[in-house]
Amino acid sequence: MNIFPAMINVITSERFLQHDTGFGHPERPERLSACTDGIRKSEFLDQVKWVEPRRADVEEIKLVHSPAHILNVRNTAERGGFSLDPDTMVSPESYDIALKSTGAWLDGVDRIVGHQESSFVISRPPGHHAERDNAMGFCLFNNCAIAANYAMTVKGVNRVAVLDWDVHHGNGTQHILESDPNLAYCSLHQWPYYPGTGADHEKGDFSNVLNIPLSIGSGKYEYFDAFDKKVLPFLKNWEPELLIVSAGFDASQNDPLGGMLLLPEHFAEFTRYCLDITPHLLIGLEGGYDLKDLADCSRSVAEALIEHETQD
C-alpha cells in the first residue's frame, strides 16, 4: 500500500515574469502569477510539487523550427527587442525565457514518460501559433509541437496526440504535426476568429487532424456535445501513448479576447475527459487573459488532476 499522497507537478518559474511584452499587452506577466496564485489557494496544495524547469537547448528547438527562425528571435533579443509582428513582442530577455518555456514542456514529457506523473506547465511566452519559420500571435517557439516531437524522437513514444481547447485555433501546432502519421491534433475553437485557420475540412495528411469550429457564445452544452460526439471518439481511435493539452483559458466567459461562455468547472471536466484517454497528462498554458478566470480555471484543472491521481 502506498502511504504517500498522490502528487502532480506544477512546472513554472519566476523567470517567466521577465518576458516583457510592453504596456497594455494582454499577454502580460500577471497572467502567470494569477495561475500560480489560483493553485496555491487549492485545498490540495500539499499534493502539488513545484518544479523549476530547465532551459531547452537549441537542438531541441530545431526539432520543429528552422535555424533562421531561431536565429531571428535570438538576434532580435540581443539587439534590445522588437515586435516580430503586430502582436508578438521580443524583449532583451525573451529568447532565453522562451527556451525555458519550451524546457518546461519538455520536463513535463520527461515526468510522464519516466515517472508516470501528470504535469501542469504554467509558462510564457505561449506557443501554439508559432509556425516553423516565424513567430506570431504572442508565440515565439511552439512549445507543444516541440514537446510532441521530443516525446517521439528522444523519449521513444510511438503515438502522440494534442488536444487544443484554446479559444483560438493552434495554426502552428496543426501545420507542424499534420504531416506525421504518428502525431494527431484536435482543436475546439471559436469560428470565425483569429488566426483564420481551423476549418472542419482541414483533416491532415493522414486524417490525423480534427478541427471543431464553434460559434461565438458557445458554452458547456456545445463543448460537452463536441467532446462526447467528436473529441473522445477521435482520441480513443488514435490510441495515443501520450496526450498533451494546449490549455488556453480564453474560452472562459469573462475573457476580453474571447466570446465563449465556459466556467472554471467546465475546464476541470475537460481534464477528466482527457484522463479517460490516458492515465497521466501533460497540460500546458496557452491563452487566457482575465486574471480571475485564469486563477479559477488553473485551480480547477489542477484539482481534477490531483483527484484522478489520488484515485489511482
Secondary structure, DSSP 8 states (H G I E B T S, - for coil): ---S---EEEE--GGGGG----TT-SS-THHHHHHHHHHHTSTTGGGEEEE------HHHHTTTS-HHHHHHHHHHHHTT-EEEETTEEE-TTHHHHHHHHHHHHHHHHHHHHHH---EEE--SS--TT--SS--BTTBSS-HHHHHHHHHHHTT--S-EEEEE-SSS--HHHHHHHTT-TTEEEEEEEESS-TTS---TT---TTS-EEEEEE-TT--HHHHHHHIIIIIHHHHHHH--SEEEEEE--TTBTT-SS----B-HHHHHHHHHHHHTT-SS-EEEE-----HHHHHHHHHHHHHHHHHHHHH-
